[in-house]
Amino acid sequence: MPQMDRYKNRSVYIEFNAEEDFNKLPYKARFTIVFVTNGSVNLKLNAYPIKVVAPSILCLSKDDKIQIFEKNNLASQSFSFHPDFFNTAYFSEETGYMSNSLKIETGLSLFKKDNKNNGVYTVTEKAYPKLYEWFFIMGTEVHAQSDSLWVCRIKKYLIQILGLLEELNKNGEQSPVDLVLEYIHTNYSDRISLEDLTRCAHLNRVSLNKMFKELTGYTAMGYLLTYRLKMAESLLTHTDMSLNEIARAAGFEYDTYFIRQFTDKRGMTPTEFRNSSREFVYYYQ
């Protein structure tokens, strides 16, 4: 069932299950992320047998088909959202969403199944605490609705979860640069120095920046800035968080510095970007 937003008198088409038993998956007209935190489950997903072992995340679309064979000490939680949730376009039961196109791209590849991707993503030891925290906050906000921006916060953490999973699963090898990328994608909202990154890679700054530029085209700190701006763009587009809140969420200590960097790199202010990204969508927030 959708959540009723008590602040804005609207239905928000999301659900959170603190104890997901897999019996009703996949949920109708939903994308679903299932965080398996303990044990394992043997199942058949779209006719292919797989074993999901903790800690991992299973990403499901509404068209997936699941058959459960065995559960072993299973503990999991799930978050489901309508495919158009990020558009924040007006929705009614009679006419559906006014906008038909998804505005978010972050994480959508996680739900597509092919011969290389079965929708199961291993959670690394370093990423686990952050993912657990973000899931916990989303679940708390769904039930508590702590203030009028509770939907914005859920979008923020969902964007962070999908973005981190997408980045962690781009390649399987753990080179020094991969270790630093994992650190950045997991901790970008915190204060990070070049010394933090060199310690993570066990390299000096010259060697790290050389390897980073060969792989990404940026220095390590340059990549960090680019990634923070990318996450800020998603928050500008899909939430009504203030510039100060977005700056903090994206890892900028001051909103003035965030505005200056965003304007310099994107050629427009954050407010101008927000307005342009919403030009053709009627928002109810």
C-alpha positions in Angstrom: 0.0 0.0 0.0 1.2 3.5 -0.7 2.1 5.9 2.1 -0.1 8.9 2.8 1.9 12.0 3.3 0.3 13.7 6.2 2.1 17.0 5.5 1.0 17.4 1.9 -2.1 15.3 1.6 -0.8 13.1 -1.2 -0.1 9.4 -1.8 3.6 8.5 -2.1 4.0 5.2 -3.9 6.7 3.6 -1.8 6.9 0.8 0.8 9.4 -0.4 3.3 9.4 -3.9 4.8 11.7 -4.4 7.8 11.3 -8.2 7.6 11.2 -9.2 3.9 10.3 -12.9 3.6 10.4 -13.1 -0.2 7.0 -14.6 -0.4 5.3 -11.7 -2.2 8.2 -10.6 -4.5 8.3 -8.9 -6.8 5.8 -6.2 -5.8 3.3 -5.0 -8.4 4.3 -1.9 -10.4 7.5 -1.4 -8.3 11.2 -1.5 -8.4 12.4 -3.3 -5.3 15.8 -3.5 -3.6 16.2 -6.3 -1.1 19.0 -6.0 1.4 20.0 -9.5 2.7 21.8 -9.0 5.9 22.0 -12.6 7.2 21.8 -16.1 5.9 20.9 -17.1 2.4 18.1 -17.9 0.1 18.0 -20.3 -2.9 15.7 -19.3 -5.6 14.9 -19.3 -9.3 14.9 -15.8 -10.8 13.4 -15.6 -14.3 14.0 -19.4 -14.8 17.7 -19.2 -13.6 18.7 -20.8 -10.3 20.7 -18.5 -8.0 21.8 -18.4 -4.4 21.6 -15.0 -2.6 24.1 -14.9 0.3 24.4 -12.2 2.9 25.5 -9.5 2.7 24.1 -8.7 -0.7 21.4 -6.7 -2.4 18.9 -8.1 -4.9 17.4 -5.6 -7.3 14.0 -6.6 -8.8 11.8 -5.0 -11.4 8.0 -5.6 -11.6 8.5 -8.0 -14.5 10.8 -10.4 -12.7 9.6 -13.8 -11.7 10.8 -15.5 -8.5 10.4 -19.1 -7.1 11.8 -19.8 -3.7 13.3 -23.1 -2.9 15.1 -22.8 0.5 15.8 -20.2 3.2 18.7 -20.5 5.6 18.7 -18.2 8.7 17.5 -15.5 6.4 17.2 -11.9 7.5 16.4 -9.2 5.0 14.6 -5.9 4.4 13.2 -4.3 1.3 12.3 -0.9 -0.1 10.0 -0.7 -3.1 9.1 2.3 -5.2 7.0 3.1 -8.3 9.2 3.4 -11.4 8.2 7.1 -11.7 8.9 7.9 -8.1 11.8 10.2 -8.9 9.8 12.3 -11.3 7.7 13.6 -8.4 5.0 14.3 -11.0 1.4 14.6 -9.9 -0.3 11.2 -9.6 -3.9 10.2 -9.5 -5.5 6.7 -9.5 -7.6 7.7 -12.6 -4.9 9.2 -14.8 -1.6 7.9 -13.3 1.5 10.0 -13.5 1.4 13.1 -15.8 5.0 12.4 -16.8 5.9 9.2 -18.6 9.7 9.4 -18.7 12.1 8.6 -15.9 14.3 11.6 -15.0 16.8 9.6 -13.0 19.4 7.4 -14.5 21.4 6.5 -11.4 21.0 2.9 -10.6 18.5 1.9 -13.3 21.0 -0.5 -14.8 20.9 -2.5 -11.6 17.4 -3.7 -12.4 18.1 -4.9 -15.9 18.8 -8.6 -16.3 21.0 -10.2 -18.9 23.6 -12.9 -19.3 26.1 -10.7 -17.3 23.7 -9.4 -14.6 21.4 -11.4 -12.5 20.4 -8.5 -10.2 22.4 -9.8 -7.2 25.1 -7.5 -5.9 27.6 -8.4 -3.2 28.1 -5.8 -0.5 31.7 -5.2 0.5 32.8 -5.0 4.1 33.5 -1.3 3.8 30.2 -0.5 2.2 28.0 -2.5 4.5 27.8 0.0 7.4 26.8 2.8 5.1 24.2 0.8 3.3 22.7 -0.5 6.5 22.5 3.0 7.9 20.8 4.4 4.7 18.3 1.5 4.7 17.6 2.1 8.4 16.9 5.9 7.8 14.7 5.2 4.8 12.6 2.7 6.8 12.4 5.1 9.7 11.3 8.0 7.5 8.6 5.9 5.8 7.0 5.2 9.1 7.8 8.3 11.1 7.5 11.1 8.4 9.6 13.3 10.7 8.9 16.5 8.9 7.5 17.8 5.5 10.8 16.9 3.7 10.6 13.2 4.6 10.1 12.2 1.0 13.1 14.3 -0.1 15.3 12.5 2.4 14.1 9.1 1.2 15.0 10.1 -2.3 18.4 11.2 -1.1 19.3 7.9 0.5 17.8 5.9 -2.3 20.0 7.8 -4.8 23.0 7.1 -2.5 22.2 3.4 -2.3 21.7 2.9 -6.0 24.7 5.1 -6.9 27.0 3.2 -4.6 25.9 -0.2 -5.8 26.3 0.9 -9.4 29.8 2.2 -8.9 30.9 -0.9 -6.8 29.8 -3.3 -9.5 31.4 -1.6 -12.5 34.4 -3.9 -12.4 35.4 -6.9 -10.3 39.1 -6.2 -9.8 40.3 -4.4 -6.7 43.3 -2.3 -7.9 44.5 0.6 -5.7 42.3 2.9 -7.7 39.3 0.6 -7.2 39.9 0.7 -3.4 39.9 4.5 -3.5 36.8 4.6 -5.8 35.0 2.4 -3.3 36.1 4.7 -0.5 34.9 7.8 -2.3 31.5 6.3 -3.4 30.9 5.2 0.2 32.1 8.3 2.1 31.8 11.2 -0.3 29.4 13.0 2.0 32.0 13.1 4.8 35.2 15.2 5.0 37.9 13.5 2.8 41.5 14.6 2.3 44.1 13.5 -0.2 45.9 11.9 2.7 42.8 9.7 3.4 42.9 8.5 -0.2 46.6 7.8 -0.3 46.3 5.7 2.9 43.4 3.8 1.4 45.4 3.0 -1.8 48.8 2.5 0.0 50.3 4.8 -2.5 51.9 8.3 -2.4 50.0 11.1 -4.0 52.0 11.2 -7.2 51.5 7.5 -7.9 47.8 7.7 -7.0 47.1 10.7 -9.1 48.9 9.2 -12.1 46.9 5.9 -11.8 43.7 7.9 -11.3 44.2 10.1 -14.3 44.9 7.0 -16.5 41.6 5.4 -15.4 39.2 8.3 -14.9 40.8 11.3 -16.5 40.9 13.1 -13.1 43.2 13.4 -10.2 41.8 11.6 -7.1 40.5 14.9 -5.5 39.3 16.0 -8.9 37.2 12.8 -9.2 35.9 13.3 -5.7 34.6 16.8 -6.6 33.1 15.5 -9.9 31.3 12.7 -8.0 30.0 15.1 -5.4 28.6 17.4 -8.1 27.0 14.5 -9.8 25.2 13.5 -6.6 24.2 17.1 -6.0 22.6 17.2 -9.4 20.4 14.3 -8.5 19.3 16.0 -5.3 18.6 19.3 -7.1 16.5 17.5 -9.6 14.6 15.1 -7.4 14.2 16.8 -4.0 13.2 20.2 -2.6 16.1 20.2 -0.2 17.7 23.6 0.3 21.1 24.4 -1.2 22.6 24.3 2.2 21.2 20.8 2.9 22.3 19.6 -0.5 25.8 21.0 0.0 26.2 19.1 3.3 24.7 15.9 1.8 27.1 16.0 -1.1 30.1 16.6 1.1 30.7 20.3 0.7 31.4 22.0 4.0 30.0 25.4 3.0 27.1 26.1 0.6 29.0 29.1 -0.8 31.8 26.8 -1.9 29.3 24.3 -3.3 27.6 27.1 -5.4 30.9 28.4 -6.6 32.2 25.0 -7.7 28.9 24.0 -9.2 28.6 27.2 -11.2 32.3 26.9 -12.4 32.0 23.3 -13.5 28.4 23.3 -14.8 28.2 26.8 -16.3 25.1 27.6 -14.3 24.1 28.1 -10.7 22.5 25.2 -8.7 19.2 27.1 -8.8 19.4 27.5 -12.5 20.2 23.8 -13.0 17.3 22.9 -10.7 14.8 25.1 -12.7 16.1 23.8 -16.1 15.9 20.1 -15.0 12.2 20.6 -14.0 11.1 22.6 -16.9 8.7 20.1 -18.4 7.5 18.3 -15.3 4.7 19.5 -13.0 5.9 18.9 -9.4 3.7 18.4 -6.5 6.3 19.2 -3.9 
